[in-house]
Amino acid sequence: MLALLAALALTAALPVYAPPVAGLYEVDQMEMGGGLELRPDGRFRYALEYGAVSEEAEGSWTLADGTVRLTTNPMPTKAECDLGFASACFEGTPLLPDNDGNLVLWRWDAKIVFKPVHPRPR
């Protein structure tokens, strides 16, 4: 019994596994600004300013085969999603890795490049 309690205490003290893509990212492109936080617990926060578009979102993210997928949660109403500002409605939306360690999102007919913030906070 004592060994079981010791094993449980050790597993409770282990840090949460952070996938290699978890961390903070920023957008630094002409006429664009924004950021993305991929938390180790599978949650994200996103914001983008691009011309007349000003949007934000939060929700969950997954990683499979090198592709990050965002899903807004809670999902706004369809009418709010169709406005093109305020709420970004992601439904398994992919962010593809590039050769420089960035994540690329295609949105509003634009290539949005999220660059990792270095050093990454722990």
C-alpha positions as CSV (number, residue, x, y, z in Angstrom):
1,M,0.0,0.0,0.0
2,L,2.8,2.4,0.9
3,A,4.5,1.7,-2.5
4,L,1.2,2.5,-4.3
5,L,0.9,5.8,-2.5
6,A,4.5,6.7,-3.3
7,A,4.0,5.9,-7.0
8,L,0.9,8.0,-7.1
9,A,2.7,10.9,-5.4
10,L,5.5,10.7,-8.0
11,T,3.1,10.7,-11.0
12,A,1.2,13.7,-9.5
13,A,4.4,15.7,-9.3
14,L,5.4,15.0,-13.0
15,P,5.1,18.1,-15.3
16,V,2.4,18.2,-18.0
17,Y,3.8,17.1,-21.3
18,A,4.1,20.0,-23.7
19,P,4.1,19.1,-27.4
20,P,7.0,20.7,-29.3
21,V,4.6,23.2,-30.9
22,A,3.2,24.5,-27.7
23,G,4.2,28.1,-26.9
24,L,3.7,31.7,-28.0
25,Y,3.7,32.8,-31.7
26,E,3.5,36.3,-33.2
27,V,2.6,37.7,-36.6
28,D,5.0,40.3,-37.9
29,Q,4.0,40.9,-41.5
30,M,3.2,44.1,-43.5
31,E,-0.2,45.4,-42.5
32,M,-0.7,42.5,-40.1
33,G,-0.3,41.9,-36.4
34,G,-1.4,39.2,-34.1
35,G,-0.5,36.3,-31.9
36,L,-1.3,32.7,-31.1
37,E,-0.8,30.9,-27.8
38,L,-0.8,27.1,-27.9
39,R,-1.0,26.0,-24.3
40,P,0.3,22.6,-23.3
41,D,-3.1,21.6,-22.0
42,G,-4.6,21.7,-25.6
43,R,-6.2,25.1,-25.4
44,F,-5.3,28.1,-27.6
45,R,-5.8,31.9,-27.8
46,Y,-5.7,33.8,-31.1
47,A,-5.9,37.4,-32.2
48,L,-5.3,39.0,-35.6
49,E,-5.4,42.6,-37.0
50,Y,-5.4,42.7,-40.8
51,G,-6.7,45.8,-42.6
52,A,-10.4,46.1,-41.5
53,V,-10.3,42.6,-40.0
54,S,-10.0,42.5,-36.2
55,E,-10.7,39.1,-34.7
56,E,-10.0,36.8,-31.8
57,A,-10.8,33.3,-30.7
58,E,-10.1,30.7,-28.1
59,G,-10.7,27.0,-28.0
60,S,-8.9,23.7,-28.3
61,W,-6.0,22.6,-30.6
62,T,-4.7,19.2,-31.6
63,L,-1.6,18.0,-33.3
64,A,-1.5,15.2,-35.9
65,D,1.1,14.4,-38.5
66,G,2.8,17.7,-37.9
67,T,-0.4,19.8,-38.5
68,V,-2.0,21.9,-35.7
69,R,-5.8,22.1,-35.9
70,L,-7.8,24.8,-34.2
71,T,-11.4,24.6,-33.1
72,T,-13.1,27.6,-31.5
73,N,-14.8,26.8,-28.2
74,P,-17.3,28.1,-27.5
75,M,-18.4,28.5,-31.1
76,P,-20.2,31.8,-31.9
77,T,-23.4,31.7,-33.8
78,K,-23.1,31.2,-37.6
79,A,-24.3,34.8,-38.2
80,E,-21.4,36.1,-36.0
81,C,-18.9,33.8,-37.8
82,D,-20.0,35.2,-41.2
83,L,-19.3,38.8,-40.2
84,G,-15.6,38.6,-40.9
85,F,-14.6,40.3,-37.7
86,A,-14.8,40.0,-33.9
87,S,-14.9,36.2,-33.7
88,A,-12.8,33.8,-35.6
89,C,-14.7,30.5,-36.1
90,F,-12.2,27.7,-36.5
91,E,-13.5,24.1,-37.1
92,G,-10.5,21.9,-37.3
93,T,-8.7,24.7,-39.2
94,P,-5.2,23.6,-40.1
95,L,-2.0,25.5,-39.3
96,L,0.8,23.9,-41.4
97,P,4.4,23.9,-40.4
98,D,7.0,25.5,-42.7
99,N,10.7,24.7,-42.9
100,D,11.6,27.6,-40.5
101,G,9.6,26.3,-37.5
102,N,6.7,28.6,-38.2
103,L,3.0,27.8,-38.4
104,V,1.1,29.0,-41.5
105,L,-2.6,29.8,-41.5
106,W,-4.5,30.6,-44.7
107,R,-7.3,33.0,-43.9
108,W,-9.0,35.9,-45.7
109,D,-7.0,35.0,-48.8
110,A,-3.9,35.8,-47.0
111,K,-0.9,33.7,-45.8
112,I,-0.5,34.4,-42.1
113,V,2.8,33.2,-40.7
114,F,3.0,32.7,-36.9
115,K,6.6,32.8,-35.8
116,P,7.7,31.3,-32.5
117,V,8.6,33.8,-29.8
118,H,12.1,33.1,-28.5
119,P,13.0,32.1,-25.9
120,R,9.8,30.2,-25.4
121,P,8.3,30.7,-21.9
122,R,8.1,27.5,-19.7
